[in-house]
Amino acid sequence: MDEDILENIVLLTLVTLLSALQNLFFAQKVEHEGKTHTSRSFLRQGTPAFERVYCANQNCMDAYPTFIAVLWSAGIFCSQAPAAFSGLMYLFVRQKYFVGYMGETSQSTPGYIFGKRIISFLFLMSVVGIANYFLIDYFGSDVKQYIQTLAKASSALLLIP
């Protein structure tokens, strides 16, 4: 593969692999909880603790395709570094959501809301990057430098609760 291409996707690939490891961790928790309480991991019935872990895992898996799609779209069309940073923040928030859901379901609410904010930011980065592509293609106007500067500056705002 061309080194220029690899430079543009290496951080996105790293975040994707970390998210895959996190998925394995979540699946391991479901399996462990299922075996601990003599429930089968493919059945949803079990103790309340097993049901919470199973539901938290399912909720995380439901949002996973959306996360991967907007992560890669934002990183390729807009800017890799802010997209990767946002992806790492999302993984941290998803971990907080999962652990919070294992306790009281109300403890998972901050993680859920913060995760939605990060997904929205990545979606906005994707839309702006794709719009810039069409500006270049149809009008010959490239505002990618301005967009990248704005994305880098605004990605730090994700840290504000």
N, C-alpha and C positions, 0 to 999 in steps of 0.2 A: 504494500500500500504506500501511497505517496505520503511523505512526511508532513506536508502542508495540511493534508486531510486529517492525519492523526493528531496534529497540534490543535485542530479545531474541534475534536471530539473526545480527547483524552479525559478531561474532567467529567464530561457527561457519562462516559463509560464507567469511570470510577464510582460515581454516584449510583449508577444503575446496578453495578455489582454489589455495592453496599446495601442497596435496597433488597436485592435478592438474598443476601445473607440475613437481613432483618426478617424477611418472609420465612426463611428457614427457622429462625429463632421463634417466631410466632407459632409456626406449625409444631415445633418441638414442645412448646408450652401446652398446646392443645393435646398433643399425644401424651405428654407426661400427666396432665390433669385427668385425662381419660383413663389411663392405666392405674393411677393412684386410687381412683374411686370405682374401680372395676366396671367402667363403662367402655363401650367400644368407641374408638375415635371417629368412626364414620357415622355413628348415630348421634343425634343431638340430645337425646334424653340423658339425664344424669343428675348429679348434684347441682345446686345453684352455682357453685364455684366453677364447675365444668361448663355450664351453660353460659356464664359470663365470659370465660376465656374463649369459648367457641364463637360466641357472638362478636366479641372484639376482633377476633381473627377474621371473621367473615366481613365485618365492616371495613377493615383495613384492606382486604382483598378486593372488595367492591370498588374502592377508590383507586386502586393500584393502576389499572390501565389508563385512567384519566391522567394520573400523575406522570406516568412514563411518556404519554403522548405530548403533554404540554412542556415537560422538561426538555425533551429532544427538540421540539418545535422552537421553543424559546432559545435554546442553545445554538441551534443551527441558523435560524433566521435573524436572531437579534444579537445576542452576545453570550459566549460560553461561560465566562466567569460568574456573572450575576445569576445565571440560570443554575449553575452548579452549586453556588452558595445557597440559593433558595431551595434547591433539592436537598442539600444537607440539613437545612433548617426544617424542611418537611419531614425528613427521616427522624430527626430529634422530636418533633411534635407528634409524629405518629407513634413513637415509642412512649411518649408521655400519655397519649391517648390510650394506648393498649394497657399500660400499667394502671392508669386511672380507672379504666373500665373493669379491671380485675377486682378492684376494691368496690367502691360505690360508683354507680353509673354517673352520678352527678360530678364526680371527680374527673370524668373524661371530657366534660363540656369545654373547658378552656382549650384543650388540645384539638378538639373538633373545630372550634371556631378559628383558632389560629391556623390550622391546616387549610381551611377554606380560604383564608386570606392569602396564603402562599400559592395555592392553586390558582386563585384569581389573578395574582401578580404574574405568574408564569403564563397564564392564558393571555393577559394583556401584552406581555412581551412578545408572544407568538404573533398576535394580531398586528402589532405595530411593525414587527420584522417582516411579515408577509406583505403588509401595505407598502413598506419601503421597497420590497422587491418589485412590486407592480409600478411604483413610482419610477424606478430605474428603467424598467422594461418599456413602459409606455411614454414617459415624459423625459427620461434622461436625467432626472434629478435624484441625487443620492444624499440622503440625510442620515446615513448609518452612523457616522461619527457622533452626531448629536444624540441619536437614539441610544447608542452604547454608553455615552457619558451620563445620560439621564438614567439609564437602567442601573449603572454601577452606583450612582448616587442614591437612587431610590431603593435599591436592594438592602441597604443598611437600615432603612426605615422599617423593614420587616421585624427587626429586633424589638421595636417598641410594642409593648403589649396592648 
